[in-house]
Every structure is written in C-alpha cells, then in structure tokens.
Amino acid sequence: MSDLDSQIPYWNSAAATKTFTHPLHSPWLAGIGKHGGVLYVSDFLLQEEERNRARYALGSSHFDDYGVFETEDGGVFRHHSRSWFFSLLRDFTTVARRDITVNTMSGHEARGYRHWAASLSPAPTTERGLTPTGVVMTGSEGRPWLFVSHAGADLAWAEWVAWQLRDAGYDVELDSWHWGAGDNVIVRMDEALAQRRMVALFSAAYFDRRRWTTEEWTAVIAGRDRLVPVRLDDSAAPPMLRALKAPALCGMGEEAARQALLAAVAGPVGAPEVRPPFPGGDGHRGRSPSAGPRLPGTLPRAWNVPARNPGLVGRDELLVDLRGRLASGPTAAPVALHGQAAVGKSQVAVEYAHRFCGHYELVWWVRAEDPALVPDQLARLAVALGAADATTSAQDAVPALAAELRSRARWLIVFDNAEDPEAVAACLPSGAGHVLITSRNPRWHEFATPVPVGVLARRDSVSLLRTRTPWLTATDADRLAAALDDWPLALVQAAEVVATTSVRDYLEQLTDRAGEVTDAGKPLDYPRTLAAQIRLSMRRLRAQDSQAAQVLHACALLAPEPFTLPVLDGRRRPGASSFIGQVLVDRTARNRVLTALQRHGLARVEGGALHLNRLTQAVIAAQLTVPERAAAARHAGVLLTAAFPGRAQDPAAWPGWPDLLPHLLAIAPGDLVTDAARLAACEACQYLVDRGSATAVLPRLERLHRTWTAELGVDHAATRRATACLARAAAAVADHHRALSLHRGLLDRQRQELGADHPEVLRTAANLAADLMDLGQTDEALVLAQDTLHRYREVVGGEHPETLAVASTVAVCLAGLGRVEECLALAQDTVSRQRRVLGEDHPDTLFTASNMATDLAELGRLAEACDLAEDTLLRRRRVLGDDHPETLDTASNLAATLAGLGRIDEAVRIARDTAERRRRVLGEDHPDTRLSVALLNAIGITDPIGPDGPTAPRPAPSDFD
C-alpha cells in the first residue's frame, strides 16, 4: 500500500460494485490508525434539492439529527456533509478526495463523496483533550485556528467576536472577512470546518433550518471537542445541542462578555496553583481598550439615528451584503440604497446603523431630501466633534468636518432621502469611514455603489402580516401580500385595517377604491400613508416635468407590466396628441421623461421599458381628477396605437404582440377613446382567439361590446368591430347559434349603411357562410360564399388575399355537399395562387393545403394526402406552434390518414398527442377534443375522455377581417 495513488482506480471499482463495507465508528477507526492502515470511504452527501430537504426536516423532528430520513419501506438512512467526513477522519491525512454524481436505487441523481486517507502517528494530547497537531490547523504560538459560525442576522456579533479573539492572539476565519466574490461557499465552509475549531454563535436565527448554519453545526457535532458554543439570546437550542454548555454573551457589559468568550474558547483551566483572592476585595483592572468594535448594541457618543423598527422583517441578506460592501476596505465607496417610494430604504439604513453601531465611534443621520438643509446638519456634527464651534458658519463648518473625518476612522454618515446626486455630492465626506445613502433615484454610479432595495419576499410579507395580526391565517396573509405586491408600507397599513374588517372586504375595497384604502391605517412608525407618499411624489414630478407626469398618468391605466415607449420617426407621428407624440418622436424628450420617472421612484425603468407595479398604478389612477383621467385616456390611446404591431393575422406582426397584449387587455373599455386604440384592443382579442384562447378572452369582448354599444351606439365602427370579434369568439367555443345571430344582425346593418360590396360587408358575409357550414346549413352557406367570392373578385381582384380566403371557404362548402372533385380542383387552384401571392408558409396557404389533404384522402389518394398533411403539419408547427388549434386540426387529419394506410402505431402516437394538447388548450368538452377521442376509438384505442364525438368535419375559414 505504499503507492497510494495506484490504489485509487481499484477502490473506485470496488465502491461501484459495493464489494466492501464497514460501519464507521471511532473504535474501528482507532484500530486502523494504530496499525498504520489505509482507509477508503464512499457515501452520499447531504442533497440540496427540495425533496431531500423536506425529508431531512421530517427526519430531524423524529431523530433529532439533520440528514436522517426514513424511506417508504421503513428503512432509516443518513446523508452527511463533507465536513462530517473531515471531522470523522481528523486523525488521518487526506490522500485524495472527490465529489461524484451517482444514481440512487429509486432512479434519482444524487451527490456522492469519496475520500482516501492514510493514518497518522498518534499525536500527544494536552490536558484539555485537544489535539495540537493533525487535522486541526494551528496558528501563531501553537493556538488552533478558529472559525466563527453565525447567522446573517448576527453578523455584528460575529465581527465583534472575531475581533476579540484575534485581539487575544487567536487566528480567526470569518466569512465576511476572508471569503471573496466567486468563492464556493460550500467548499470554503467544509474546509473551515475540517481544519478549524468552530465558535458557534447560538441564537434564534442560528437554528433557523433555512440557513447554512444547520449544516455547519450538524457536521461538527461529530467532533464535539472542536465546537465552542456561546449564546447571543435566550432561544432554545435543538435537542441534540441542549446538553452543551453555552455561556451567554448577552445581558452583560463588554468586558464581561469578552472574558466569557475567551474563557469558553480556552476551555477549563483546572485548579489554580495559588489561592484565589477574596471576592469582596478591590476589583481588578480591566483591559485597555483596543481599536476593535464595541459590544454590539452599545451606542457611540455622537449619535442621532432614529429609533429602529422592532417589526422589521426580511432584510437580513441585504444587511449582510451592505455590511460586506462598506467593510470591504479602508476606503470603501459610499453605498446608495435605492428603490421605489415606501419600500423600506430608510428602515434598512436605520437597522444597519443600530445593528452595527458597535463598529463605529460616531454615527450621524442627515435628512437630505432638501439639499439646502444638509450643510446645517453637518455643521452640528462638526460642533459635536469639536471641529467647529457654535458660532462657526455652515459654510466654514462643513470643510472643517471633512478634514476632521479624514483624520478619523470608524464613522458612519447616513444621507437619507437624497434624491439629487449632484446636489449632495459636495457634502459627501471621504476617508476611512463609511457613507450610506438612501434614495428613490438609482443614478448614483458616479458617486456611490447603487444597491437596489425591492419589496419583501412572500414568506416575509406573510410573517409581517401575521406578526401584527396574529389571528390572520396563512392563506389570508398570502392573499393580502399578493394583492399588495409585498410592499412593506402597504402590508403594515393592511394589518391595521383588517383589525376591524374582513380580508374579503378589504380586498374588494382595494379593487374598487385603492386610493381610499391605501390612505387608511397609517402606522405610528411611518411618517405618512402609501397614498400620501404617492401623492407627494406625483406633486414633485409634476413640478419638475409635467410631460413625465402625463406619461405616468397614461401608464397608470395600462397593465402592471413593462411597457416600452415606442420610438417613432416623423412619418409615424401620432396625430391625437402632439404633447405625447413629442416623447415618442424626440429621443431627447423620451430619455428625459424616463429619467424623471426613475428618479422619483414611481416606476422602474429598464431598457427603455417603463414598469409600474399594480398598487402604484391603482393609487395613481384613483387620485386622478375627471379632467386628468380624460387626458390620461387620450394619451394612453396614443401610446397603444404607436406600439400597435399590426393586424392579428399578419405573421410579420406576431413578434410584437406578446409585450403589448397585457396592456390592451387591461385598459378599461371606457378609457379607449380613440378609434385606433379601440381597433387595437379588438385585434388583441382576435390574436388570442386565433390561438385557442377564446374562452379566456370572451369576457373581455363582452365588456367591449357592451360598453361601446351603450356609449357609441350599435352602428359605430368600433361597436361593429367588437361585434365581429365577439361572433368569431363564440364560434371558436362552438357556440355557433350565437355566432350566426351576431353575424346576421351585423351583416344587415352593414349592408344598409355601407352597401353590399363594401369590404367590411364582404368579410362579415364570409364569416356568416362559415357559421352556416358549422351548423350544417351547407346549401345556404355555399350560395352565400359563392356570391361573396364573386363580389370580392369584382371589387379587389381574383388574387387578393381575402378573395383567395373566400375561395377556400367555397371549396369547403363543395366538399360538405359531397362534390369533392370540384372541391379539390378549386382548392388546388387556390393554394397555387396563395403560394405565389402569400408564400408557402402563410397561415392562409397552410389552411387551404390542410383541407386539400383531406380532399385527397376522401378521394382515396391516401399516399398523396399523407405527404401533403405531413408537410403542412411541419410548417404549421414552425409558423403557428405545436398547440395552435389549426396545427392540431392538421395533426388529427394526418392521424386518420395514417390509420387508413395501416400505419397504426404512428397514427395512435399522433392522435394521442393531439388529444392531450386539445384537452389542455381547448378543454375536455370542446367538440374538437371529443373528435380526437372518437378518432382514437375508431383506431381501436380506448380513451377516457368521454363519449364518442361526431366524425371530424372539415374546418371552414372564419377569420375574415
């Protein structure tokens, strides 16, 4: 065994076949160490995915050990961390180690670990039982290295502990001091635990199972002689650790806490050689103060920070990140916390100042909202430090303070609500201290490191609500948090309001009267309500840039989704409003507006897109006066029209629809006040109908139709367009009688107003012919379709796209009457023209080609039908997508053709896939879904959907616009 490297391939093979196992316990390991043996260990590591974390949590409650779990057949197993292996093998020297990926017996992929180790000569031990050599690394003067393990919320304590230990001569490792960007946290932690004693800072946060500290202490518990616990509060430790003596550092003075810490690390000292002094005598002299941090929670003499919020939740990670940035070096750059109004930036700054006050000799809070008042506040600090006297002017005191701060270290100056970087830049001090800024404006890059402050995580929102309102259920708290976008101030206000009203009533009021609801329930620890804060921000925005305020008013009527302001050239200048049109045409004006909106924290701006959250929109919209609302509606119409990508059936326009759809679906029908905006709203609905979402969009079409009929009249162009879209949506959900009724009434009114040959009238006639086909009234459908085709040829020509679409409808009618030969001839002529005029991949071309494949099959030309259907299906999948209803029509017809050719396996595969997709897209009860079931039954495959449907009809085009 002298050549250990040569043994590695052998043991890899042995582990793979599991030819050798042995229980790992100390006596057995000691025997190997005694005889100079070699050890190979291979096992599973703690897994990181949610399935195993849940198993570990459950096992921990049963076995008091994290990593233990029970399988369904009653087996009990345990996974370990790498650091557990290091601890177990601390008397061995590592030859090699590696992480591996293995497959478990249940087929899951899992992380594994392999370790090759050789024994060391027995090492002498000290009186305290510590091994001064071996795996525990030693530092200066033979003292062991120490690793400080802590929760993020206890970082201030961790830094104080680490400083005291280092000041006492120990070599210390602390993550925030020694681990850099790009380090693998797991690997660094494993190495630290394997080679150092661990000073564990026990607290409520420390034992939260969501934190890394869980893995740290469960790993080190195997080597308890290397665990040094101290308590930061009175929270109970897990059962497996309760027997450990953990001295308290809380509730005592700094010197007493220091002595308790050092005594815990040093361990028992044994009996003294000289008699202890009488306790009632003179006290001993304390240690000289060092330059290290004071005990956390002790305030510096120069201090004017507001009181901290005891209810603050969910900001530990941000505070740890903030501390890391400010403590990154002797001259750390200022940090600017930025975010929307009332998101909690100032609360975070206050908490940071309190939590880390022990690291500073002075902390000064400057209210910087009005830059003119900043110098006087800095002058007061200069007086407090002796850098100026009470008679010194602010003009002279500020430079004197700057010079004083450059000669000092360990100071923190907070500039709260500083909105104009250039206005306060001259007042930002430099030197070895720290500067922290809070601002709604994110544009601090020239003067500070911007750090965004967002809304709370959902679990923290729920925690905040239930802490303030204990009777609130977790479900109701989650509903409130979702409705309030996890906005801290809104959550606090809601907790106040729901104390006297039900959650259901509150949510209804929030929907109907957001401005009133967010103006109620002002908490004592906030200066104003959310509604008042938004009002104030809007007032300032209007005073600075009225054009930006108008854009924001318009966007408040849209969806709470990003909206990219279009960039138009002069030829596409919107005509409805030159005021808003200037923003869309003039890039300088556009950039100015976006900058102003971002600066006031009322919206996020990213890549030219403006994003208001739902609550901000609702409050701004509720605060609009009647004239302001009318202007906002006009401007919203201009924005939507400018962004309009094109007709829903134009493939070239499709890429532009997904981003615009939410806004055209969200704006209230009454706020669509221009004909162009109304057309765009109808096209948005049509776009979704064409993609199988008719059921979802029907309520929106009903509202548009109802509102415009009442406000504009039944004969208005917008009302007619809404009627046509509503009829097509009804046909798409198989409500053919309603579709027929709507189209008949619309056609009659159009003929009276526009004449029989108007293009709009001809589109309605073509759609009415399709309705008649759907209802089996094929003779009447053919007559109407042929008349419409003749009129189209006369009005727009024989090769106009709409003329060709009607020709395809006539072909379907002929097939429905059994005149398949005539149908095929017309379809072949039509598809040839469509390929030439529109292209082979145009949806209209593919529609005719799909029907022509059915014609060929009905005439017994199955091979030709199969080839055409396969080609059409491939193209439709590429152009329309796998789940588009028309793609599924072609797939269903292809399955039937394959079955006719005897290719049953292929037919079943495609038919099953089509049935599943139709279930998901159209629903269980849609006629097309039932047709897929009928096809499977006909092939001989039983499908559980329901009763057989009718034979699949040939689809007729119903998309004439």
Order of alpha helices (4+ residues) and beta strands (2+ residues): alpha-alpha-beta-alpha-beta-beta-alpha-beta-beta-beta-alpha-beta-alpha-alpha-beta-alpha-beta-alpha-beta-alpha-beta-alpha-beta-alpha-alpha-beta-alpha-beta-beta-alpha-alpha-alpha-alpha-alpha-alpha-alpha-beta-alpha-alpha-beta-beta-alpha-alpha-alpha-alpha-alpha-alpha-alpha-alpha-alpha-alpha-alpha-alpha-alpha-alpha-alpha-alpha
